[in-house]
Amino acid sequence: MAASDALLNRIKDRSARVGIIGLGYVGLPLAVEFAKAGFRVTGIDLDSEKVKMVNRGASYIQDSSSTELAGLVSTGMLEATTDFSVLESLDTVSICVPTPLGKTKDPDISYIVAATKEVASRLHREQLVVLESTTYPGTTDEVILPELEKRGFKVGEDFFLAFSPERVDPGNPKFNTKNTPKIIGGITTRCTEAAKALYEQAVDTVIMVSSTKAAEMVKILENTYRAVNIALVNEVAIMCDRLQLDVWEVIDAASTKPFGFMAFYPGPGLGGHCIPIDPHYLSWKLKMLDYKARFIDLASEINREMPLYVLGKITDALNDRGLSVKGAKILVLGVTYKRDVGDLRESPSLDIIRLLARKGAEVRFHDPYVSSLAGFDGVRFVELNEKHLEKSDCVVIVTDHSTFDYETIVAKAPLIVDTRNATRNVRKHREKIVKL
C-alpha cells in the first residue's frame, strides 16, 4: 500500500495520531478542534507552564473554553508535553510557532527552523507535516523541505508536506478555527490531498491552492490588504483634521454606497501579531528579488506614526485648556491591541503610554483584561471609577472595550481624547470630547 493511501485511511477512520507544535492562540484552538473531531491529539510546547495548564484542563486562550478543554483532557483525547520524542509516534504534525520580526524588520523564522529540526530528526514514512506559521512565500519548500529530506525520504511518496496559513481572529464571536475556511497548498498533489483529508475532518471548509508558495502568499495578501487600507484611512483622518472635517462622518456617508467601497476605520496604530508584522515578510522577500514593495513600506510608515499623531492630539487638547503634558494626570483606557481581547502584542497603547511618560505625564491605565504592564515603571493600573476619572486631566480612549461605560466616562472626565469613536452615541458633554 502506498504511503499516501495508508495515511489517508488512518485519517479517515480517526486512528491517526495528531500533533501540534506550539500551543498559543493558533495551536491550542486547533488542537481542541482535532480532538473534538475524534482524533487523539498531542500538543508540544517548550513552555512547561502552558503544558501543565493544558493537562489540567485550564485554558489560557480566550477562544478555547476551560470546560471544553477539560472534557477532552479527561477522556484522553488531548494531552500536552514538552518532550519532542513523541513526534516518533505521530502521524501528522502541524507547526504553529511564532514568526516575529527582528529589530531591522527582517523575518525571524528561528522558531520555524527549530521546530522543523525536531520534526526532521524523528520523521518517518507515512507522516504529514503542515506549517501554519505565517511566513514569506517560499519558506516551506526552501527551508523546511530540504531539512526534512535529509533523512532520505522523498516528499509526496514517503512523507507529505504542506502549508496551511492560520486565519485566527482572536475574540471574534462569529468566526473561529472550525468555521473559517482553511487554505491548503502542498509540495505535491499528494501532499495537498493528504493535508486536505486531515483538515476537512475538523474544519468546515477546505480550499486547495496550487502550491505552498501560493498558500503562503494568500496569508500575506490578506494582512497586507488590511494594513494598506488601514493606513489609507489613517491618512484620511489626518487630512480631515486639517480640513476641519469629521472623518467618522465621512466614512459613514461613504459606506452608504452599495458597491465599490468597503469601510475601514482609523485608529491609534496597528496592533496584534499579524497585521503590523506579516506585510514585512513579503517586503523582505521582494528585496531579495530586487523589488521594492512601495505600498507596504508607505503603509507601515503611516501606521507606525499614528501613536505620535495621538500624542499631538492629546498635547493640543491639554494646551487648549491651559495645561501641559508634563505633569498632567492622564488615564489611558484600554491597553490591549483590540476590543475585548487580552492580547498586548504590538499594541499601539504601549507606544502612546511610552510617549506620554517621556513627556513627563503621570500616566495611569485601566483595562478589564490587563492589570499590570511589564517594563513600564511608574505606570500603574487603577480602577475605572468616578474618582479616577474626575482626578484625571485627560482620559484617552485607546482600546474601545465593550465593557466600558462611555456615558459615565464622558460625564465624569474633564477631557476625553477618543481615538476609536467609542463615544459616538454619547449625546451630552460633547464639548469635552476630542476625536481622532
Helices and strands as residue ranges (DSSP letters): H 3-12, E 17-21, H 27-36, E 40-44, H 48-55, H 66-74, E 78-81, G 84-89, E 92-95, H 110-120, E 127-131, H 139-139, I 140-144, H 145-148, G 149-151, E 159-163, E 182-186, H 189-199, E 206-208, H 212-242, H 247-254, H 278-288, H 294-304, H 306-319, E 329-333, H 348-358, E 362-366, E 380-381, H 386-391, E 394-397, H 406-412, E 416-418, G 430-432, E 433-435
